Amino acid sequence: MNRLSVVFLAAAIAFCAPLAAAAPFAYASDEGSATVSVIDTATDRVLRTIKTGPKPRGIAVSLDGRRLFVSEQAAGSVVVYATSDGRELGRVAVGASPEAVYLSPDGTQLSVAVEEDDVVALMDTGTLAVTRRIRIRGKNPEHAVWSPDGKRLYASAENTDAVDMIDVAKGEVVQSVTVGDRPRGIGFLPDGSRAYVAAENAGVVNAIDTATREVIARIPAGLRSNGVIVHPDGKRVFVSSGGKGTVQVIDTATNAIVKEIEVGKRPWNMALTADGRKLYVACGRSDAVAVVDTVRGEKVAEIAVGKLPWGVAIR
């Protein structure tokens, strides 16, 4: 290799290294201001905002990080935006009042909880077409979360007391499990052996054995328990308490709350960085996203975003 080639190679390595080491972005849907706030997780600062339609709520990022899927409740649509510059790439009508959206483990499908239609819509992320509308047994679904193997969807419907278990291949509900008044957030252990479901009005989090489809623990949680997310190591579950302004930490070995962290007003939905070291919490009435250091178990930053942040997504 000649000297000029060595110089070019060194320059290429120097250019690529910062990109490879760059932290991912967090995206917060601000339903009150009709924006998505783009947060650099390395600095915990808002880099820019993306203008959306009225009442953006559910938010997910494609596996390659190039597209955002945002449910715009007032329009009855899921809108796709380019993460690079916020351009609208597509708009898909899904039904009346879409709420949370979740990417399937393989990234090929998006689940959409369509509240007023009482259905879970499945959308092909390549063609941007709705491929199936699955009617649930409950009323007003807010979340429809994929199991780690992609074979099941657990749907929580706020005007009921049960979570509906959907067989994706069959496209139908195969069982409903009582969890308590107003079920909300859902999270699975990485191996899929358990699901954790918050029941907001009951103030509990249910641990469900996914093999037997039975509740094995009812964990007293904070007032208006809402968002649920599981740490990548499967040892901890984080639950937001909208009424207390805190996040509870559940030890999955004992199914007991071992920590409570103050985060802000009306914490709602959350996202973790891939390494599980930082938790981003949408605090609706604080107009902010709280950042929790999960190793230290404490809030380390509060990021001012748009009005009434509802959800957070990180890829």
C-alpha positions in Angstrom: 0.0 0.0 0.0 1.5 3.4 -1.0 1.7 6.4 1.2 -1.3 8.2 -0.5 -3.5 5.1 0.1 -2.5 5.0 3.7 -3.5 8.7 4.1 -6.9 8.1 2.4 -7.5 5.1 4.6 -6.7 7.0 7.8 -9.0 9.8 6.8 -11.8 7.4 6.1 -11.4 5.7 9.4 -11.3 9.1 11.2 -14.5 10.1 9.4 -16.4 6.9 10.1 -15.4 6.5 13.7 -17.6 9.3 15.1 -20.5 7.9 13.1 -20.1 4.4 14.4 -19.8 5.7 18.0 -22.7 8.1 17.7 -25.5 7.7 20.1 -29.0 7.0 18.7 -31.8 9.5 18.6 -34.9 9.4 20.8 -38.1 10.7 19.2 -40.9 12.1 21.4 -44.4 12.6 20.0 -45.8 15.9 21.3 -49.6 15.6 20.9 -50.3 19.2 22.2 -48.0 21.0 19.8 -48.3 18.5 16.8 -44.6 17.9 16.7 -42.0 15.2 17.1 -38.9 16.2 19.1 -35.7 14.7 18.0 -33.3 14.1 21.0 -29.6 13.3 20.8 -29.2 10.7 23.5 -25.5 11.5 23.8 -26.1 15.1 24.9 -29.8 14.8 25.9 -30.6 17.9 23.9 -33.3 18.5 21.3 -31.7 18.8 17.9 -34.8 19.7 15.9 -38.5 19.1 15.6 -40.6 17.5 13.0 -44.0 19.1 12.3 -46.8 16.6 12.2 -50.6 16.6 11.9 -52.9 17.1 14.9 -52.5 14.8 18.0 -49.5 12.6 17.2 -49.4 9.8 19.7 -48.0 6.4 18.9 -44.4 6.4 17.5 -42.0 3.8 16.2 -38.7 3.8 14.3 -37.9 1.5 11.4 -35.1 -1.0 12.0 -32.7 0.9 9.7 -33.5 4.1 11.6 -34.6 6.0 8.4 -38.3 6.2 8.9 -40.7 7.2 11.7 -44.2 5.8 12.0 -46.5 8.2 13.8 -50.2 7.7 14.6 -52.0 10.9 14.1 -55.2 10.5 16.1 -57.3 13.3 14.6 -56.6 12.2 11.0 -57.2 8.5 11.6 -53.9 7.8 10.0 -50.3 6.5 10.4 -47.9 8.9 8.8 -44.4 8.0 7.8 -41.6 10.6 8.1 -38.0 10.6 7.0 -35.8 10.8 10.1 -33.1 12.7 8.1 -35.2 15.8 7.3 -38.8 15.2 8.5 -40.2 14.8 5.0 -43.6 13.0 4.8 -43.1 9.8 2.9 -46.5 8.3 3.1 -49.9 8.4 4.8 -52.0 5.4 5.6 -55.7 5.5 6.7 -56.1 3.0 9.6 -59.4 3.9 11.3 -60.9 6.1 13.9 -58.5 7.3 16.7 -55.3 5.3 16.3 -53.2 5.1 19.5 -49.9 3.2 20.1 -47.9 1.7 17.2 -45.3 -1.1 17.5 -42.9 -2.5 15.0 -42.8 -6.3 14.7 -39.5 -8.0 15.7 -38.5 -8.5 12.1 -39.5 -4.9 11.2 -41.9 -6.0 8.4 -45.2 -5.1 10.1 -46.6 -2.3 12.3 -49.4 -3.0 14.8 -51.8 -0.1 15.3 -54.3 0.0 18.2 -57.4 1.7 16.6 -59.3 2.9 19.5 -62.8 3.8 18.3 -63.0 0.8 15.9 -62.0 -1.7 18.5 -59.5 -3.3 16.2 -55.8 -3.9 15.8 -54.6 -3.0 12.3 -51.5 -4.6 10.8 -49.6 -2.5 8.3 -46.9 -3.7 5.9 -44.0 -1.4 6.5 -42.7 -2.0 2.9 -45.9 -1.4 0.9 -47.5 0.9 3.6 -50.7 -1.1 3.1 -53.1 -2.3 5.9 -53.0 -6.1 5.5 -55.4 -7.1 8.3 -57.8 -5.6 10.8 -58.3 -7.8 13.8 -61.3 -7.2 16.0 -60.6 -7.5 19.7 -63.0 -8.5 22.5 -62.4 -5.4 24.6 -63.2 -1.8 23.9 -60.9 1.1 23.0 -57.5 -0.6 22.5 -54.5 1.6 23.3 -51.6 -0.8 23.0 -51.0 -3.9 20.8 -47.5 -5.2 21.7 -45.6 -8.0 19.8 -44.2 -11.0 21.6 -40.4 -11.4 21.0 -41.0 -14.2 18.5 -43.6 -12.2 16.6 -46.3 -14.8 16.9 -48.5 -13.1 19.4 -49.9 -9.6 20.0 -51.2 -8.6 23.4 -53.8 -5.9 23.2 -54.9 -3.7 26.1 -58.3 -2.1 25.8 -58.9 0.8 28.3 -62.7 0.3 28.6 -62.4 -3.2 29.9 -60.5 -5.2 32.5 -58.7 -7.7 30.3 -55.8 -8.1 27.9 -56.7 -9.8 24.6 -54.1 -12.4 23.2 -54.0 -12.4 19.4 -52.6 -15.3 17.3 -51.0 -13.3 14.5 -51.1 -16.2 12.0 -54.8 -16.8 12.6 -55.6 -13.1 12.9 -57.9 -13.6 15.8 -58.1 -13.3 19.6 -57.4 -16.7 21.2 -57.9 -15.8 24.8 -58.6 -12.9 27.1 -57.1 -12.6 30.6 -58.5 -10.4 33.4 -55.9 -7.9 34.6 -57.9 -5.2 36.3 -59.7 -2.0 35.5 -58.3 0.0 32.5 -55.3 -2.0 31.2 -52.6 0.1 29.7 -48.9 -0.6 28.9 -47.5 -4.1 28.1 -44.0 -5.4 28.1 -42.5 -8.8 27.5 -39.4 -10.4 29.0 -36.7 -10.9 26.3 -37.3 -14.7 26.2 -41.1 -14.2 25.9 -41.8 -16.3 29.0 -43.7 -13.5 30.8 -45.7 -10.4 30.0 -46.2 -7.4 32.3 -49.5 -5.5 32.0 -50.4 -2.3 33.9 -54.0 -1.8 35.0 -54.3 2.0 35.4 -57.4 2.3 37.6 -56.6 -0.8 39.6 -53.1 0.5 40.4 -51.4 -2.9 39.7 -49.1 -4.5 37.3 -49.9 -8.1 36.3 -47.2 -10.7 35.6 -48.6 -13.2 33.1 -47.1 -16.6 32.3 -47.3 -16.7 28.5 -47.2 -20.5 28.3 -50.2 -21.0 30.7 -51.7 -17.6 29.9 -52.4 -17.1 33.6 -51.6 -14.2 35.9 -48.9 -15.4 38.3 -48.5 -12.1 40.3 -50.4 -8.9 40.9 -48.0 -6.3 41.9 -49.3 -3.2 43.7 -48.0 -0.2 41.8 -48.3 3.6 41.7 -51.5 5.6 41.2 -52.6 5.4 37.6 -50.0 2.9 36.5 -49.5 3.3 32.8 -46.4 2.8 30.6 -44.4 -0.5 30.8 -41.0 -1.3 29.4 -38.6 -4.2 30.2 -34.9 -3.8 30.5 -32.9 -5.8 27.9 -31.4 -8.0 30.6 -34.9 -9.1 31.7 -34.1 -8.4 35.3 -36.1 -5.2 35.7 -39.5 -3.8 34.5 -40.1 0.0 34.5 -43.7 1.2 35.1 -44.8 4.8 34.9 -47.2 6.2 37.6 -49.2 9.0 36.1 -50.8 9.9 39.4 -47.5 10.0 41.4 -45.2 11.4 38.9 -42.8 8.5 39.3 -41.4 5.4 37.7 -41.5 2.1 39.7 -38.8 -0.5 39.1 -39.9 -4.2 39.4 -37.4 -6.9 40.2 -38.5 -9.8 37.9 -36.9 -12.4 40.2 -39.3 -11.5 43.0 -42.0 -9.5 41.2 -41.7 -6.8 43.8 -41.1 -3.1 43.4 -37.6 -2.3 44.5 -37.2 1.4 43.6 -39.4 4.5 42.9 -37.9 7.3 40.9 -39.5 10.8 40.6 -39.6 12.0 37.0 -42.2 14.7 36.4 -45.9 15.4 35.9 -48.0 12.7 34.3 -45.3 10.3 33.1 -46.8 8.2 30.3 -44.9 6.1 27.7 -41.2 5.3 27.8 -38.2 4.0 25.8 -34.9 2.5 26.7 -31.5 2.8 24.9 -30.4 -0.5 23.4 -27.9 -1.0 26.2 -30.6 -0.3 28.8 -28.5 2.3 30.6 -30.9 5.3 29.9 -34.7 5.4 30.2 -36.6 8.2 28.4 -40.0 9.1 29.9 -42.6 11.3 28.3 -43.9 13.5 31.1 -47.1 15.0 29.6 -47.9 17.8 32.0 -44.3 18.8 32.4 -43.9 19.3 28.6 -40.7 17.4 29.0 -38.9 14.1 28.6 -37.2 12.9 31.8 -34.0 10.9 31.5 -33.3 8.2 34.1 -29.9 6.6 34.6 -31.0 3.0 35.2 -27.7 2.0 36.8 -27.9 4.7 39.4 -31.7 4.5 39.6 -32.2 8.3 39.4 -33.4 11.0 37.1 -30.3 12.8 35.6 -31.9 15.2 33.1 -35.2 16.9 32.0 -35.5 17.8 28.4 -38.0 20.5 27.4 -39.9 19.3 24.3 -43.3 20.2 22.8 -46.6 20.3 24.5 -48.0 17.1 26.1 -45.5 14.5 25.1 -47.2 11.1 24.8 -44.7 8.6 23.5 -41.0 8.0 23.0 -39.2 5.7 20.5 -35.6 4.8 20.2 -34.0 2.6 17.5 
